[in-house]
């Protein structure tokens, strides 16, 4: 998947989970700005 599409999906999931988490952030390929993302890592 392209980086920009993965960022949109990750941001949507983070916003949905934020009320239930003390801390949450995007990690992995998206954080490292890789052009192709195979999965979305959240920590």
N, CA and C atoms as a LAMMPS dump frame, in Angstrom:
ITEM: TIMESTEP
0
ITEM: NUMBER OF ATOMS
129
ITEM: BOX BOUNDS ff ff ff
-5.0000000000000000e+02 5.0000000000000000e+02
-5.0000000000000000e+02 5.0000000000000000e+02
-5.0000000000000000e+02 5.0000000000000000e+02
ITEM: ATOMS id mol type element x y z
1 1 1 N 0.85 -1.157 0
2 1 2 C 0 0 0
3 1 3 C 0.905 1.232 0
4 2 1 N 0.463 2.287 -0.646
5 2 2 C 1.235 3.525 -0.677
6 2 3 C 1.226 4.202 0.689
7 3 1 N 2.299 4.902 0.998
8 3 2 C 2.476 5.557 2.296
9 3 3 C 1.321 6.493 2.624
10 4 1 N 0.921 7.338 1.703
11 4 2 C -0.135 8.32 1.987
12 4 3 C -1.462 7.65 2.338
13 5 1 N -1.801 6.575 1.644
14 5 2 C -3.035 5.844 1.949
15 5 3 C -2.945 5.205 3.336
16 6 1 N -1.793 4.634 3.657
17 6 2 C -1.592 4.016 4.969
18 6 3 C -1.684 5.052 6.081
19 7 1 N -1.156 6.259 5.844
20 7 2 C -1.232 7.33 6.85
21 7 3 C -2.679 7.692 7.162
22 8 1 N -3.502 7.789 6.13
23 8 2 C -4.917 8.128 6.324
24 8 3 C -5.611 7.054 7.157
25 9 1 N -5.369 5.802 6.834
26 9 2 C -5.977 4.697 7.575
27 9 3 C -5.486 4.696 9.018
28 10 1 N -4.185 4.836 9.215
29 10 2 C -3.615 4.828 10.563
30 10 3 C -4.175 5.971 11.396
31 11 1 N -4.264 7.163 10.82
32 11 2 C -4.799 8.312 11.558
33 11 3 C -6.253 8.084 11.962
34 12 1 N -7.029 7.465 11.083
35 12 2 C -8.426 7.167 11.388
36 12 3 C -8.533 6.188 12.554
37 13 1 N -7.71 5.152 12.537
38 13 2 C -7.733 4.154 13.609
39 13 3 C -7.257 4.772 14.925
40 14 1 N -6.203 5.569 14.877
41 14 2 C -5.692 6.219 16.089
42 14 3 C -6.772 7.102 16.705
43 15 1 N -7.447 7.899 15.904
44 15 2 C -8.504 8.777 16.427
45 15 3 C -9.632 7.97 17.056
46 16 1 N -9.952 6.816 16.478
47 16 2 C -11.01 5.968 17.027
48 16 3 C -10.601 5.334 18.353
49 17 1 N -9.312 5.017 18.509
50 17 2 C -8.834 4.342 19.719
51 17 3 C -8.406 5.297 20.83
52 18 1 N -8.122 6.54 20.505
53 18 2 C -7.606 7.496 21.495
54 18 3 C -8.427 7.579 22.778
55 19 1 N -9.754 7.567 22.722
56 19 2 C -10.519 7.652 23.972
57 19 3 C -10.286 6.469 24.919
58 20 1 N -9.777 5.369 24.399
59 20 2 C -9.597 4.155 25.189
60 20 3 C -8.144 3.897 25.59
61 21 1 N -7.248 4.794 25.196
62 21 2 C -5.818 4.586 25.43
63 21 3 C -5.212 5.77 26.172
64 22 1 N -4.268 5.477 27.048
65 22 2 C -3.51 6.557 27.676
66 22 3 C -2.567 7.18 26.661
67 23 1 N -1.924 6.341 25.874
68 23 2 C -1.013 6.798 24.813
69 23 3 C -1.16 5.852 23.635
70 24 1 N -1.112 6.409 22.443
71 24 2 C -1.139 5.593 21.228
72 24 3 C -0.393 6.357 20.142
73 25 1 N 0.389 5.628 19.357
74 25 2 C 1.103 6.278 18.262
75 25 3 C 1.364 5.29 17.137
76 26 1 N 1.553 5.843 15.962
77 26 2 C 1.858 5.049 14.776
78 26 3 C 3.346 4.722 14.791
79 27 1 N 3.681 3.494 14.438
80 27 2 C 5.082 3.053 14.435
81 27 3 C 5.379 2.343 13.11
82 28 1 N 6.53 1.736 13.035
83 28 2 C 6.885 0.903 11.888
84 28 3 C 7.158 1.674 10.615
85 29 1 N 6.727 1.102 9.5
86 29 2 C 7.016 1.653 8.171
87 29 3 C 6.472 3.064 7.984
88 30 1 N 5.322 3.341 8.571
89 30 2 C 4.745 4.684 8.427
90 30 3 C 5.608 5.706 9.156
91 31 1 N 6.01 5.392 10.362
92 31 2 C 6.855 6.319 11.122
93 31 3 C 8.178 6.557 10.407
94 32 1 N 8.703 5.518 9.775
95 32 2 C 9.982 5.638 9.06
96 32 3 C 9.816 6.212 7.656
97 33 1 N 8.574 6.51 7.263
98 33 2 C 8.267 7.122 5.963
99 33 3 C 8.708 6.258 4.78
100 34 1 N 8.535 4.938 4.899
101 34 2 C 8.837 4.03 3.788
102 34 3 C 7.795 4.242 2.682
103 35 1 N 8.187 4.222 1.419
104 35 2 C 7.231 4.485 0.336
105 35 3 C 6.143 3.419 0.2
106 36 1 N 6.46 2.18 0.601
107 36 2 C 5.49 1.089 0.55
108 36 3 C 5.301 0.534 1.954
109 37 1 N 4.036 0.411 2.365
110 37 2 C 3.702 -0.06 3.709
111 37 3 C 2.957 -1.379 3.575
112 38 1 N 3.435 -2.399 4.285
113 38 2 C 2.779 -3.717 4.223
114 38 3 C 1.808 -3.915 5.373
115 39 1 N 2.075 -3.255 6.512
116 39 2 C 1.161 -3.336 7.644
117 39 3 C 1.239 -2.033 8.429
118 40 1 N 0.261 -1.831 9.3
119 40 2 C 0.202 -0.612 10.105
120 40 3 C 0.445 -1.008 11.549
121 41 1 N 1.521 -0.467 12.119
122 41 2 C 1.887 -0.772 13.503
123 41 3 C 1.473 0.379 14.411
124 42 1 N 0.759 0.039 15.479
125 42 2 C 0.376 1.016 16.496
126 42 3 C 0.937 0.557 17.827
127 43 1 N 1.458 1.486 18.58
128 43 2 C 1.955 1.171 19.925
129 43 3 C 1.386 2.156 20.905
